[in-house]
Structures are given as structure tokens and as C-alpha cells.
Amino acid sequence: MNSKSRPVTVGRTKVFPCSYLDNQQEQLLVLQEDVIDPSLFEQLLALGFRRSGSMIYKPQCPLCSACLPIRLDMDEFKLSKRQKRTLKNNQDLSWKIVDHKTPQQYELYERYVNTRHGDGPMYPATPEQYDSFATAAWIQPLFIELSLDGELVGVAVTDVLPHSLSAIYSYFAPELHKRSLGSLLILLQTQIAKMMKKQYLYLGYQIDESRKMNYKRDYRPHQILTHSGWVSEIEIKNITN
């Protein structure tokens, strides 16, 4: 791929145990560049890559293709009845966008990871580990903050690109899980994408076999990246039926 005729270098990691599926091996394509232009990053998103910190990667596992890049087209996206209820049930929350990290954000992240993801690769949470995936040397993410009675209860880390938003990671107060704050943060990102007149919201990878990563199909209509390019869920159903 080129950005203004400048070639980029892609490497491949060693094979290692998968973070999401038991008994599977994972391998990544990794972009080996110190500085990435946002326009190039957006092109890479459209090819199925993601960002973790300053690293841009894409799964290319030897025996598995479960990670499906998924995105929402803002011209097509519609709220479901359940999503409308989530918005209605959280009208007492306020939200704002900030362009920097805060100690309160990390404190919430630490509580979230250590409570809900004690068996995952992010446990135990540390400030260095948080910085290593949330921030990057070449792009400044936005932090969408949810508050209840002045207390921070949710954060969505989001990259802003020329024609899209990219959802990096969301976390929330574990004790408020019945409010569906994870869903609310995605819905807020769709609203912000429309306000900013962005075409797409990239949600990362949908993994149908993973309990923690199989919820993104609930946002409809969505598009999945296939060998034939981005395909809508309606087209996928027509192909499989």
C-alpha cells in the first residue's frame, strides 16, 4: 500500500496462543512504521487493520479466520428497540468529549479490568499497559466520558479520521452493568460520527465464537470485511442461504 507514493513495511509476528479462543494459535501482520498519516491509517482500517497503541496490526492466523472486521455505515445504521431502551434508561447520565487522559479515566479502567477481565490479557491493569494500547505517538484519540451525578462511570477511546471514527476500547463502572453502558458508549459513538458527518464507525473485530467479542452484530445493519470486500449483513444472508 502507498500513502503519497511512500511504501510501508509490514512484518509478521511469531505464532502465539490466541487471547480470545481456546486451543487456537494467533499470528499478526504488523505495520513497521514510526509515523502514520491519518489518511493512510483510514485506508488500513478499510483493509481490516486495527490500532493498539502506536502499533497497527491485522490477524493472519495459520488455522483460523474467526476475527471479522466489522463497521457501521452511518447512512444506514438504525437503532433497535433494545438500543432505544438503553438510551432512554440512561437519560440521567451526561457525556462529554475530552482530548486528553486523566487520572480518573485510569482509575475507572483499572477497576473495570480487574473486576471483569481477570482472566484476560489486560489483567492486571497498570498505567503503562493502559497507555500502551489507548494512546499513540502519531494520533490523538478522543475520550468520550460518561458521568452520573458528577462521577465518571464510562469511557470510550475513539480515533477520529478523515471519513470515519474508530472505536479503540470502552470501559465502565462494573457495578452499573445492568445499565448496558458498553452498548451506550457505542451508541454515543454513532451519534458523534453523525454529528461530525463521518461515513463509518469501525468497531474492530467480531468473533462469533467468543463470548466477549460476539456482541457487535447487534448493531445493524453492519458490514463485514470478506475476501470480496465489505459486504452488508443482508448480502451475507443472501450468499449463505
Accessible surface in RSA format (square Angstrom, percent):
REM  Atomic radii and reference values for relative SASA: ProtOr
REM  Chains: A
REM  Algorithm: Lee & Richards
REM  Probe-radius: 1.40
REM  Slices: 20
REM RES _ NUM      All-atoms   Total-Side   Main-Chain    Non-polar    All polar
REM                ABS   REL    ABS   REL    ABS   REL    ABS   REL    ABS   REL
RES MET A   1    89.98  46.6  28.95  19.2  61.04 145.3  44.17  37.6  45.81  60.7
RES ASN A   2    91.80  63.3  77.25  74.7  14.55  35.0  13.08  31.5  78.72  76.1
RES SER A   3    11.75   9.9   7.40   9.9   4.35  10.0   2.73   5.8   9.02  12.6
RES LYS A   4   195.19  95.2 151.62  93.0  43.57 103.7 115.89 104.3  79.30  84.5
RES SER A   5    99.28  83.9  74.49  99.4  24.79  57.1  36.85  78.5  62.44  87.5
RES ARG A   6    95.54  40.1  92.53  47.2   3.00   7.1  65.39  89.4  30.14  18.3
RES PRO A   7   100.47  73.2  92.03  83.9   8.45  30.7  92.47  76.3   8.00  49.7
RES VAL A   8    24.38  16.0   2.79   2.5  21.59  52.0   3.53   3.1  20.85  56.5
RES THR A   9    75.87  54.0  72.54  73.5   3.32   7.9  43.40  58.3  32.46  49.1
RES VAL A  10    67.79  44.6  38.24  34.6  29.55  71.2  38.24  33.2  29.55  80.1
RES GLY A  11    14.86  18.3   0.00   N/A  14.86  18.3  14.86  40.8   0.00   0.0
RES ARG A  12   143.94  60.4 107.68  54.9  36.26  86.3  32.15  43.9 111.79  67.8
RES THR A  13    41.41  29.4  30.29  30.7  11.12  26.5  38.89  52.2   2.51   3.8
RES LYS A  14   181.79  88.7 171.22 105.1  10.57  25.2 119.46 107.5  62.33  66.4
RES VAL A  15    71.06  46.8  45.50  41.2  25.56  61.6  45.50  39.5  25.56  69.3
RES PHE A  16    70.60  35.3  68.92  42.7   1.68   4.4  70.60  42.8   0.00   0.0
RES PRO A  17   100.70  73.4  93.94  85.6   6.76  24.6  93.94  77.6   6.76  42.0
RES CYS A  18    31.63  23.9  13.64  15.2  17.99  42.3   0.00   0.0  31.63  34.1
RES SER A  19    53.49  45.2  22.83  30.5  30.66  70.6  13.00  27.7  40.49  56.7
RES TYR A  20    99.79  46.6  75.11  42.7  24.68  64.2  42.45  31.9  57.34  70.7
RES LEU A  21    25.11  14.0  21.97  15.7   3.14   7.9  23.82  16.7   1.29   3.5
RES ASP A  22   131.81  92.3 109.85 109.3  21.96  51.9  30.95  72.8 100.86 100.6
RES ASN A  23   156.54 108.0 109.40 105.7  47.14 113.5  39.50  95.1 117.04 113.1
RES GLN A  24    59.33  33.2  55.61  40.6   3.72   8.9   4.77  10.1  54.56  41.4
RES GLN A  25    82.67  46.2  78.73  57.5   3.94   9.4  35.53  75.6  47.14  35.8
RES GLU A  26    24.50  14.1  24.45  18.5   0.05   0.1   4.46   8.6  20.05  16.4
RES GLN A  27    27.25  15.2  27.25  19.9   0.00   0.0   0.00   0.0  27.25  20.7
RES LEU A  28    16.94   9.4  16.94  12.1   0.00   0.0  16.94  11.9   0.00   0.0
RES LEU A  29    29.91  16.7  29.91  21.4   0.00   0.0  29.91  21.0   0.00   0.0
RES VAL A  30    22.91  15.1  22.91  20.7   0.00   0.0  22.91  19.9   0.00   0.0
RES LEU A  31     9.69   5.4   1.32   0.9   8.38  21.1   1.32   0.9   8.38  22.5
RES GLN A  32   108.86  60.9  85.34  62.4  23.52  56.0  32.05  68.2  76.81  58.3
RES GLU A  33    45.62  26.2  24.93  18.9  20.69  49.3   4.67   9.0  40.95  33.4
RES ASP A  34   131.58  92.2 114.36 113.8  17.22  40.7  33.37  78.5  98.21  98.0
RES VAL A  35   106.78  70.3 100.21  90.7   6.58  15.8 100.21  87.1   6.58  17.8
RES ILE A  36     3.87   2.2   1.67   1.2   2.20   5.3   1.67   1.2   2.20   6.0
RES ASP A  37    52.19  36.6  45.82  45.6   6.37  15.1  19.30  45.4  32.89  32.8
RES PRO A  38    53.84  39.2  53.84  49.1   0.00   0.0  53.84  44.5   0.00   0.0
RES SER A  39    52.22  44.1  50.21  67.0   2.00   4.6  24.31  51.8  27.91  39.1
RES LEU A  40     0.00   0.0   0.00   0.0   0.00   0.0   0.00   0.0   0.00   0.0
RES PHE A  41     0.08   0.0   0.08   0.0   0.00   0.0   0.08   0.0   0.00   0.0
RES GLU A  42    21.13  12.1  20.67  15.6   0.46   1.1  14.61  28.3   6.52   5.3
RES GLN A  43    76.99  43.1  70.77  51.7   6.22  14.8  34.78  74.0  42.20  32.0
RES LEU A  44     4.30   2.4   4.30   3.1   0.00   0.0   4.30   3.0   0.00   0.0
RES LEU A  45     2.82   1.6   1.00   0.7   1.83   4.6   1.00   0.7   1.83   4.9
RES ALA A  46    34.46  31.7  30.83  47.6   3.62   8.2  30.83  43.4   3.62   9.6
RES LEU A  47    82.19  45.8  80.46  57.6   1.73   4.3  81.08  56.9   1.10   3.0
RES GLY A  48     1.45   1.8   0.00   N/A   1.45   1.8   1.28   3.5   0.17   0.4
RES PHE A  49    17.16   8.6  15.44   9.6   1.72   4.5  15.44   9.4   1.72   4.9
RES ARG A  50    19.74   8.3  19.74  10.1   0.00   0.0   3.97   5.4  15.78   9.6
RES ARG A  51     6.34   2.7   0.00   0.0   6.34  15.1   0.00   0.0   6.34   3.8
RES SER A  52    35.96  30.4  31.15  41.6   4.81  11.1  11.90  25.3  24.06  33.7
RES GLY A  53     1.72   2.1   0.00   N/A   1.72   2.1   1.72   4.7   0.00   0.0
RES SER A  54    50.24  42.5  37.98  50.7  12.26  28.2  30.22  64.4  20.02  28.0
RES MET A  55    74.37  38.5  67.36  44.6   7.01  16.7  48.44  41.2  25.93  34.3
RES ILE A  56     1.43   0.8   0.89   0.7   0.54   1.3   0.89   0.6   0.54   1.5
RES TYR A  57    42.76  20.0  42.76  24.3   0.00   0.0  14.00  10.5  28.76  35.5
RES LYS A  58    60.32  29.4  60.32  37.0   0.00   0.0  23.87  21.5  36.45  38.8
RES PRO A  59    25.89  18.9  12.62  11.5  13.27  48.2  12.69  10.5  13.20  82.0
RES GLN A  60    83.10  46.5  76.35  55.8   6.75  16.1  31.00  66.0  52.10  39.5
RES CYS A  61    28.76  21.8  12.00  13.4  16.77  39.4   0.00   0.0  28.76  31.0
RES PRO A  62    72.99  53.2  36.50  33.3  36.49 132.6  47.95  39.6  25.04 155.6
RES LEU A  63   162.22  90.3 130.22  93.2  32.00  80.4 139.07  97.7  23.16  62.3
RES CYS A  64    33.48  25.3  14.62  16.3  18.86  44.3   8.95  22.7  24.53  26.5
RES SER A  65   101.30  85.6  80.38 107.3  20.92  48.2  52.75 112.3  48.55  68.0
RES ALA A  66    16.68  15.3   4.53   7.0  12.15  27.6  13.90  19.6   2.78   7.4
RES CYS A  67    39.63  30.0  25.35  28.3  14.29  33.6   3.55   9.0  36.08  38.9
RES LEU A  68    45.98  25.6  45.98  32.9   0.00   0.0  45.98  32.3   0.00   0.0
RES PRO A  69    16.84  12.3  16.84  15.3   0.00   0.0  16.84  13.9   0.00   0.0
RES ILE A  70     1.08   0.6   0.00   0.0   1.08   2.6   0.00   0.0   1.08   2.9
RES ARG A  71    20.83   8.7  20.83  10.6   0.00   0.0   0.00   0.0  20.83  12.6
RES LEU A  72     0.00   0.0   0.00   0.0   0.00   0.0   0.00   0.0   0.00   0.0
RES ASP A  73    17.83  12.5  17.81  17.7   0.02   0.1   1.31   3.1  16.52  16.5
RES MET A  74    12.35   6.4   4.60   3.0   7.76  18.5   4.61   3.9   7.74  10.3
RES ASP A  75   113.21  79.3  79.99  79.6  33.22  78.6  24.96  58.7  88.25  88.0
RES GLU A  76    86.51  49.7  86.21  65.2   0.30   0.7  18.97  36.7  67.55  55.1
RES PHE A  77    11.40   5.7   2.49   1.5   8.91  23.2   2.49   1.5   8.91  25.5
RES LYS A  78   142.41  69.5 133.10  81.7   9.32  22.2 108.32  97.5  34.09  36.3
RES LEU A  79    65.30  36.4  46.04  32.9  19.26  48.4  46.14  32.4  19.16  51.6
RES SER A  80    47.58  40.2  37.67  50.3   9.91  22.8  44.52  94.8   3.07   4.3
RES LYS A  81   168.76  82.3 162.61  99.8   6.16  14.7 106.02  95.4  62.74  66.8
RES ARG A  82   160.96  67.6 159.06  81.1   1.90   4.5  48.62  66.4 112.34  68.1
RES GLN A  83     8.22   4.6   8.21   6.0   0.01   0.0   5.12  10.9   3.10   2.4
RES LYS A  84   118.93  58.0 113.53  69.7   5.39  12.8  59.44  53.5  59.48  63.4
RES ARG A  85   135.44  56.9 134.12  68.4   1.31   3.1  59.69  81.6  75.75  45.9
RES THR A  86    10.94   7.8   7.72   7.8   3.22   7.7   3.00   4.0   7.94  12.0
RES LEU A  87    41.22  23.0  35.35  25.3   5.87  14.8  35.76  25.1   5.46  14.7
RES LYS A  88   144.79  70.6 134.19  82.3  10.60  25.2  80.03  72.0  64.76  69.0
RES ASN A  89   102.06  70.4  79.28  76.6  22.78  54.9  24.63  59.3  77.43  74.8
RES ASN A  90     6.03   4.2   0.48   0.5   5.55  13.4   0.43   1.0   5.60   5.4
RES GLN A  91   137.16  76.7 103.53  75.7  33.63  80.1  43.72  93.1  93.44  70.9
RES ASP A  92    86.45  60.6  54.72  54.5  31.74  75.0  49.03 115.4  37.43  37.3
RES LEU A  93    19.23  10.7   1.13   0.8  18.10  45.5   1.60   1.1  17.63  47.4
RES SER A  94    69.30  58.6  63.72  85.0   5.58  12.9  49.56 105.5  19.74  27.7
RES TRP A  95    93.55  37.5  67.93  32.9  25.62  60.2  49.58  26.4  43.98  71.3
RES LYS A  96   118.24  57.7 113.96  69.9   4.29  10.2  63.07  56.8  55.17  58.8
RES ILE A  97    62.90  35.8  35.30  26.3  27.60  66.5  35.30  25.4  27.60  74.9
RES VAL A  98    22.06  14.5  16.71  15.1   5.35  12.9  22.06  19.2   0.00   0.0
RES ASP A  99    87.74  61.5  80.50  80.1   7.24  17.1  19.83  46.7  67.92  67.7
RES HIS A 100    98.72  54.0  95.99  66.7   2.73   7.0  75.09  77.4  23.63  27.5
RES LYS A 101    85.23  41.6  66.33  40.7  18.90  45.0  40.90  36.8  44.34  47.2
RES THR A 102    29.56  21.0  23.13  23.5   6.42  15.3  25.83  34.7   3.73   5.6
RES PRO A 103    95.18  69.4  86.02  78.4   9.16  33.3  94.32  77.9   0.86   5.3
RES GLN A 104   102.46  57.3  99.63  72.8   2.83   6.7  40.80  86.9  61.65  46.8
RES GLN A 105     0.00   0.0   0.00   0.0   0.00   0.0   0.00   0.0   0.00   0.0
RES TYR A 106    33.60  15.7  33.60  19.1   0.00   0.0  33.26  25.0   0.34   0.4
RES GLU A 107   105.29  60.4 100.17  75.8   5.12  12.2  39.60  76.6  65.69  53.6
RES LEU A 108     4.75   2.6   2.80   2.0   1.95   4.9   4.11   2.9   0.64   1.7
RES TYR A 109     0.00   0.0   0.00   0.0   0.00   0.0   0.00   0.0   0.00   0.0
RES GLU A 110    65.12  37.4  65.12  49.3   0.00   0.0   7.00  13.5  58.11  47.4
RES ARG A 111    92.11  38.7  84.51  43.1   7.61  18.1  59.74  81.6  32.37  19.6
RES TYR A 112    16.96   7.9  16.96   9.7   0.00   0.0   0.00   0.0  16.96  20.9
RES VAL A 113     0.07   0.0   0.07   0.1   0.00   0.0   0.07   0.1   0.00   0.0
RES ASN A 114    62.35  43.0  42.28  40.9  20.06  48.3  17.31  41.7  45.04  43.5
RES THR A 115    88.87  63.2  56.37  57.1  32.50  77.5  45.35  60.9  43.52  65.8
RES ARG A 116   103.00  43.2  78.57  40.1  24.44  58.2  19.14  26.2  83.87  50.8
RES HIS A 117    34.63  18.9  34.63  24.1   0.00   0.0  28.09  29.0   6.54   7.6
RES GLY A 118    40.10  49.5   0.00   N/A  40.10  49.5  18.88  51.8  21.23  47.5
RES ASP A 119   119.18  83.5  76.40  76.0  42.79 101.2  50.97 120.0  68.21  68.0
RES GLY A 120    17.72  21.9   0.00   N/A  17.72  21.9   8.82  24.2   8.90  19.9
RES PRO A 121    99.89  72.8  59.83  54.5  40.07 145.6  73.40  60.6  26.49 164.6
RES MET A 122    48.19  25.0  46.63  30.9   1.56   3.7  42.55  36.2   5.64   7.5
RES TYR A 123   104.42  48.8  85.26  48.5  19.17  49.9  38.29  28.8  66.14  81.5
RES PRO A 124    84.18  61.3  78.76  71.8   5.41  19.7  78.76  65.0   5.41  33.6
RES ALA A 125     7.82   7.2   0.00   0.0   7.82  17.8   0.00   0.0   7.82  20.7
RES THR A 126    51.27  36.5  51.18  51.9   0.08   0.2  45.84  61.6   5.43   8.2
RES PRO A 127    69.73  50.8  68.65  62.6   1.08   3.9  69.61  57.5   0.12   0.8
RES GLU A 128   126.74  72.8 119.21  90.2   7.54  17.9  71.14 137.6  55.60  45.4
RES GLN A 129    41.08  23.0  35.56  26.0   5.53  13.2  37.18  79.1   3.90   3.0
RES TYR A 130     4.19   2.0   4.19   2.4   0.00   0.0   4.19   3.1   0.00   0.0
RES ASP A 131    52.58  36.8  49.25  49.0   3.33   7.9  17.10  40.3  35.48  35.4
RES SER A 132    71.32  60.3  48.35  64.5  22.97  52.9  47.94 102.1  23.37  32.7
RES PHE A 133    17.71   8.9  17.71  11.0   0.00   0.0  17.71  10.7   0.00   0.0
RES ALA A 134     0.00   0.0   0.00   0.0   0.00   0.0   0.00   0.0   0.00   0.0
RES THR A 135    35.32  25.1  31.95  32.4   3.37   8.0  18.55  24.9  16.76  25.3
RES ALA A 136    20.66  19.0   0.00   0.0  20.66  47.0   5.26   7.4  15.39  40.8
RES ALA A 137    94.92  87.3  48.50  74.8  46.42 105.6  59.97  84.4  34.95  92.6
RES TRP A 138    26.43  10.6   1.99   1.0  24.44  57.4  12.22   6.5  14.21  23.1
RES ILE A 139    21.39  12.2   9.20   6.9  12.19  29.4  17.33  12.5   4.06  11.0
RES GLN A 140   107.05  59.9  89.04  65.1  18.01  42.9  47.84 101.8  59.22  44.9
RES PRO A 141     1.32   1.0   1.32   1.2   0.00   0.0   1.32   1.1   0.00   0.0
RES LEU A 142    30.34  16.9  30.34  21.7   0.00   0.0  30.34  21.3   0.00   0.0
RES PHE A 143     0.14   0.1   0.14   0.1   0.00   0.0   0.14   0.1   0.00   0.0
RES ILE A 144     1.04   0.6   1.04   0.8   0.00   0.0   1.04   0.8   0.00   0.0
RES GLU A 145    12.59   7.2  11.96   9.0   0.63   1.5   0.00   0.0  12.59  10.3
RES LEU A 146     2.63   1.5   2.63   1.9   0.00   0.0   2.63   1.9   0.00   0.0
RES SER A 147    21.55  18.2  20.53  27.4   1.01   2.3   7.32  15.6  14.23  19.9
RES LEU A 148    36.92  20.6  34.68  24.8   2.24   5.6  34.69  24.4   2.23   6.0
RES ASP A 149   143.24 100.3  97.63  97.2  45.61 107.9  44.31 104.3  98.93  98.7
RES GLY A 150    78.01  96.2   0.00   N/A  78.01  96.2  36.92 101.3  41.09  92.0
RES GLU A 151   103.31  59.3  97.51  73.8   5.80  13.8  38.88  75.2  64.43  52.6
RES LEU A 152    27.01  15.0  17.38  12.4   9.63  24.2  17.38  12.2   9.63  25.9
RES VAL A 153     5.30   3.5   5.30   4.8   0.00   0.0   5.30   4.6   0.00   0.0
RES GLY A 154     0.00   0.0   0.00   N/A   0.00   0.0   0.00   0.0   0.00   0.0
RES VAL A 155     0.00   0.0   0.00   0.0   0.00   0.0   0.00   0.0   0.00   0.0
RES ALA A 156     0.20   0.2   0.20   0.3   0.00   0.0   0.20   0.3   0.00   0.0
RES VAL A 157     0.52   0.3   0.00   0.0   0.52   1.3   0.00   0.0   0.52   1.4
RES THR A 158     1.08   0.8   1.08   1.1   0.00   0.0   1.08   1.4   0.00   0.0
RES ASP A 159     0.00   0.0   0.00   0.0   0.00   0.0   0.00   0.0   0.00   0.0
RES VAL A 160    47.68  31.4  33.61  30.4  14.06  33.9  33.61  29.2  14.06  38.1
RES LEU A 161     2.85   1.6   0.00   0.0   2.85   7.2   2.72   1.9   0.13   0.4
RES PRO A 162    59.90  43.7  34.50  31.5  25.39  92.3  45.02  37.2  14.88  92.5
RES HIS A 163   118.50  64.8 116.87  81.2   1.63   4.2  74.57  76.9  43.93  51.1
RES SER A 164     0.51   0.4   0.51   0.7   0.00   0.0   0.51   1.1   0.00   0.0
RES LEU A 165     0.82   0.5   0.82   0.6   0.00   0.0   0.82   0.6   0.00   0.0
RES SER A 166     0.23   0.2   0.23   0.3   0.00   0.0   0.00   0.0   0.23   0.3
RES ALA A 167    13.34  12.3  11.26  17.4   2.08   4.7  11.30  15.9   2.04   5.4
RES ILE A 168    19.73  11.2   2.98   2.2  16.75  40.4   3.28   2.4  16.45  44.6
RES TYR A 169    47.36  22.1  39.53  22.5   7.83  20.4  41.99  31.6   5.37   6.6
RES SER A 170    28.47  24.1  17.33  23.1  11.14  25.7  12.97  27.6  15.50  21.7
RES TYR A 171     0.00   0.0   0.00   0.0   0.00   0.0   0.00   0.0   0.00   0.0
RES PHE A 172    16.11   8.1  16.11  10.0   0.00   0.0  16.11   9.8   0.00   0.0
RES ALA A 173     0.42   0.4   0.42   0.6   0.00   0.0   0.42   0.6   0.00   0.0
RES PRO A 174    11.19   8.2   6.87   6.3   4.32  15.7   7.10   5.9   4.09  25.4
RES GLU A 175   109.30  62.8  77.72  58.8  31.59  75.2  64.46 124.7  44.84  36.6
RES LEU A 176    37.19  20.7  34.48  24.7   2.71   6.8  37.19  26.1   0.00   0.0
RES HIS A 177    96.88  52.9  83.89  58.3  12.99  33.2  43.48  44.8  53.39  62.1
RES LYS A 178   184.16  89.8 151.97  93.2  32.18  76.6 101.73  91.6  82.42  87.8
RES ARG A 179    57.44  24.1  50.58  25.8   6.86  16.3  24.26  33.2  33.18  20.1
RES SER A 180    41.37  35.0  31.72  42.3   9.66  22.2  17.44  37.1  23.94  33.5
RES LEU A 181     0.23   0.1   0.00   0.0   0.23   0.6   0.00   0.0   0.23   0.6
RES GLY A 182    22.45  27.7   0.00   N/A  22.45  27.7  19.83  54.4   2.62   5.9
RES SER A 183    28.15  23.8  21.40  28.6   6.75  15.5  17.94  38.2  10.21  14.3
RES LEU A 184     7.87   4.4   7.87   5.6   0.00   0.0   7.87   5.5   0.00   0.0
RES LEU A 185     0.00   0.0   0.00   0.0   0.00   0.0   0.00   0.0   0.00   0.0
RES ILE A 186    11.26   6.4  11.26   8.4   0.00   0.0  11.26   8.1   0.00   0.0
RES LEU A 187     0.46   0.3   0.42   0.3   0.04   0.1   0.42   0.3   0.04   0.1
RES LEU A 188     6.51   3.6   6.51   4.7   0.00   0.0   6.51   4.6   0.00   0.0
RES GLN A 189     0.65   0.4   0.65   0.5   0.00   0.0   0.00   0.0   0.65   0.5
RES THR A 190     3.74   2.7   3.74   3.8   0.00   0.0   0.00   0.0   3.74   5.7
RES GLN A 191    67.77  37.9  64.78  47.3   2.98   7.1  28.41  60.5  39.35  29.8
RES ILE A 192     1.77   1.0   1.77   1.3   0.00   0.0   1.77   1.3   0.00   0.0
RES ALA A 193     0.00   0.0   0.00   0.0   0.00   0.0   0.00   0.0   0.00   0.0
RES LYS A 194    98.12  47.9  82.30  50.5  15.82  37.7  50.67  45.6  47.45  50.5
RES MET A 195   130.56  67.6  98.21  65.0  32.35  77.0  95.58  81.3  34.98  46.3
RES MET A 196    72.03  37.3  48.96  32.4  23.08  54.9  55.64  47.3  16.39  21.7
RES LYS A 197   185.38  90.4 152.20  93.4  33.18  79.0 110.42  99.4  74.96  79.8
RES LYS A 198    32.48  15.8  26.56  16.3   5.91  14.1   3.64   3.3  28.84  30.7
RES GLN A 199    64.35  36.0  58.94  43.1   5.41  12.9  23.22  49.4  41.12  31.2
RES TYR A 200    50.37  23.5  50.37  28.7   0.00   0.0  21.88  16.4  28.49  35.1
RES LEU A 201     0.00   0.0   0.00   0.0   0.00   0.0   0.00   0.0   0.00   0.0
RES TYR A 202    10.39   4.9  10.39   5.9   0.00   0.0   6.51   4.9   3.88   4.8
RES LEU A 203     6.18   3.4   1.56   1.1   4.62  11.6   1.56   1.1   4.62  12.4
RES GLY A 204     6.03   7.4   0.00   N/A   6.03   7.4   3.26   9.0   2.77   6.2
RES TYR A 205    16.16   7.5  14.93   8.5   1.23   3.2  14.93  11.2   1.23   1.5
RES GLN A 206     1.24   0.7   1.24   0.9   0.00   0.0   0.00   0.0   1.24   0.9
RES ILE A 207     1.98   1.1   1.98   1.5   0.00   0.0   1.98   1.4   0.00   0.0
RES ASP A 208    65.85  46.1  50.38  50.1  15.47  36.6  26.59  62.6  39.26  39.2
RES GLU A 209   122.79  70.5  88.36  66.8  34.43  82.0  55.80 107.9  66.99  54.7
RES SER A 210     6.98   5.9   4.06   5.4   2.92   6.7   2.92   6.2   4.06   5.7
RES ARG A 211   189.13  79.4 166.65  85.0  22.48  53.5  80.86 110.5 108.27  65.6
RES LYS A 212    63.91  31.2  48.16  29.5  15.75  37.5  48.00  43.2  15.91  16.9
RES MET A 213    29.28  15.2  29.28  19.4   0.00   0.0  13.44  11.4  15.84  21.0
RES ASN A 214    65.50  45.2  51.27  49.5  14.23  34.3   4.55  11.0  60.94  58.9
RES TYR A 215    90.46  42.2  87.31  49.7   3.15   8.2  61.43  46.2  29.04  35.8
RES LYS A 216    14.18   6.9  14.18   8.7   0.00   0.0   3.62   3.3  10.55  11.2
RES ARG A 217    64.93  27.3  64.93  33.1   0.00   0.0  34.89  47.7  30.04  18.2
RES ASP A 218    71.21  49.9  66.32  66.0   4.90  11.6  17.45  41.1  53.76  53.6
RES TYR A 219     7.49   3.5   7.49   4.3   0.00   0.0   1.93   1.5   5.55   6.8
RES ARG A 220   121.64  51.1 119.78  61.1   1.86   4.4  38.84  53.1  82.80  50.2
RES PRO A 221    34.25  25.0  32.27  29.4   1.98   7.2  32.27  26.6   1.98  12.3
RES HIS A 222     2.69   1.5   2.29   1.6   0.39   1.0   1.82   1.9   0.86   1.0
RES GLN A 223    31.74  17.7  31.74  23.2   0.00   0.0   4.37   9.3  27.37  20.8
RES ILE A 224     4.09   2.3   4.09   3.0   0.00   0.0   4.09   2.9   0.00   0.0
RES LEU A 225    30.78  17.1  22.45  16.1   8.33  21.0  22.45  15.8   8.33  22.4
RES THR A 226    52.28  37.2  34.95  35.4  17.33  41.3  44.46  59.7   7.82  11.8
RES HIS A 227   202.26 110.5 161.87 112.5  40.38 103.3 116.34 119.9  85.92 100.0
RES SER A 228   106.49  90.0  65.41  87.3  41.08  94.6  38.40  81.8  68.09  95.4
RES GLY A 229    27.61  34.0   0.00   N/A  27.61  34.0  25.55  70.1   2.06   4.6
RES TRP A 230    50.73  20.4  20.99  10.2  29.74  69.8  20.99  11.2  29.74  48.2
RES VAL A 231    13.06   8.6  13.01  11.8   0.05   0.1  13.06  11.3   0.00   0.0
RES SER A 232    29.23  24.7  27.47  36.7   1.76   4.1  22.50  47.9   6.73   9.4
RES GLU A 233    15.58   8.9  15.16  11.5   0.42   1.0   9.22  17.8   6.36   5.2
RES ILE A 234   111.79  63.6 111.69  83.2   0.10   0.2 111.77  80.5   0.02   0.1
RES GLU A 235    89.90  51.6  87.68  66.3   2.22   5.3  32.77  63.4  57.13  46.6
RES ILE A 236    39.64  22.6  39.53  29.4   0.11   0.3  39.64  28.5   0.00   0.0
RES LYS A 237   116.23  56.7 116.03  71.2   0.20   0.5  69.63  62.7  46.60  49.6
RES ASN A 238   105.38  72.7  85.17  82.3  20.20  48.7  27.15  65.3  78.23  75.6
RES ILE A 239   128.70  73.2 101.79  75.8  26.92  64.9 108.30  78.0  20.40  55.4
RES THR A 240   102.60  73.0  65.19  66.1  37.42  89.2  62.65  84.1  39.95  60.4
RES ASN A 241   150.83 104.0  91.51  88.4  59.32 142.8  60.28 145.1  90.55  87.5
END  Absolute sums over single chains surface
CHAIN  1 A    12899.6      10417.0       2482.5       6921.1       5978.5
END  Absolute sums over all chains
TOTAL         12899.6      10417.0       2482.5       6921.1       5978.5
